[in-house]
């Protein structure tokens, strides 16, 4: 490794793919960036780090943690060193995601209609029907343009050999896209000129893409269909994202109490009476959407909205019932879905996954628990998870008991060594593990993916958990343009 | 515009105007409390802007730094300046897509400025006037940012309806408090420091000096506070503005809702405009101010019912 002043103390980890350093030193895609920052002094770097924090705070890019009755404002930790992806890698990711989303979308249409995939024995019926997010209410509901997965954020990780794997498909209400946009804005402020000099592809088209896609779903013969974003309200941790997206798209941000259903049509309450709503980009989970059909105690949803949807009078984005496709037990069948529906080989690999409802798998996993990650099939946010090599015997035993009681609710995967990337922590560069969540918009014209995404970082040393609820942060993600030849 | 959004932005206007008004009256009161001749009690302001019991008020009523800390930065006093700003920011957060990024950042900065750990200390260690001046500047910055960045749409209109309704209410309050507690003896028809403080509280001292050539008398002070249509804190001016902004809503309103509120604003404007309050009759002045205040509250309630969907 070359002895850069800023980089000299950087310790690579054995058997881990480092995004910035290869066997021959700094990877070509990082060279321009490194040459621009390598001579910066600690005080200059600290100043940039401080500036980034201040900008996040003053722009209100924060989430509120409520403790002892008072809200404490926190920023989502941001690391100033960008993660850089070269163009060929991005092309592979893009093609792989498009293929995967196409298959998942057909799967949802199939599973809520004729269920060929069950009849042909590709996926066991029991697995589908035991999934808590398989919603019987969605059977035979026709959704506009047969699109279910309008907005998705598929999580990708990289193993020690640099190969990308899909870790999970988030097809319900994936969040983080506003951080992708904000991180880019902050980077342009703290590293002037570096973005154009590095030929970084822009991500700012995302709101336009999303808005066009939402607009095209409107069913009503109207020159100006009304699109709204439904938020659970200001106490939701992703509220900042909801307001940002509504503002960038120029659409109304509504709460459940602003909407009312009359005669199977959805209206919003305005100062000039009721106005019909055509498309709802909802950030409220399925179970809270309609108290008459799902959770009766939900105050976040709109009574009657399900029937308006079912009759085709309003489009809801993403579709209701998508949870069955991103269930962690169904996940292991996605490569089979791609082969079955598209007759293609999957471009992006799955992490090998063991269903613990299978006796042989369970036995094997119990014997090798210290090499496994065990997850709840309906868990998210890094909760309900056991990482074998850092778990105590007591934790392992607790999981074994829980698995024996309800094996369907658990899967196991071998521990994948997430790739690492340098982070500026305590005045030096230190390796931290990352994943990547690109955001895809699926409209009637096809799938669009903005070149970039959210790189989540496990900021705790040695940690493999990148979720923000577990001490994770994020980085700006640069996808370089083709002509650079990297 | 969504009813909820209209109400939230209306209250944002009210909270920010209340913040400005409170700071101005607190600043004036503090300065007058430093005047040795005037042994001033903070009781009226503690009663208006606080939640303390009579016993608790008695304990701190003559301790200016404590009172200021309580009325300005106390997080547990629901009506403190801090809580007004916090609530304004909370409202702004809920309707962020209807205000500009600049307005939001301005409020956000104001809030974080007041949350700074060093902020509270300034009342004990520093000069409270400088601290209040800085806060007043933040309020001015907010008003300027709104004027320069926001599109003149319904959101802007509701913000100003809130602002001028609150301002009219504040003016009735400030005059009433001064008459009742600060020995503004209108019937004596002589100059008193209390009259000057009343004008300062309304940000009208300089205007008064220019308009009346320094000729101090209670008739003119009351006349200016109520009837002077060029003085931005007079009742008449506030009501004209309220009416002007409300008229802009006509094309965006249901006819019956519009008529209802229009009637109430018109009625209040006429009551104030054609009032003939005699300064020598303190009871009459009080009744007039209290009656006007009630009418203003009624306008707010009617907006709530007809435009914000409150039942």
Interface residues (C-beta under 8 A of the other chain):
Chain A: X57 X58 X59 X60 X70 X73 X233 X234 X239 X243 X244 X246 X247 X251 X252 X253 X254 X255 X257 X258 X268 X269 X270 X271 X272 X273
Chain B: X1 X2 X3 X4 X5 X6 X75 X90 X93 X94 X95 X96 X97 X101 X104 X105 X108 X109 X112 X154 X249 X252 X253 X254 X257 X307 X308 X309
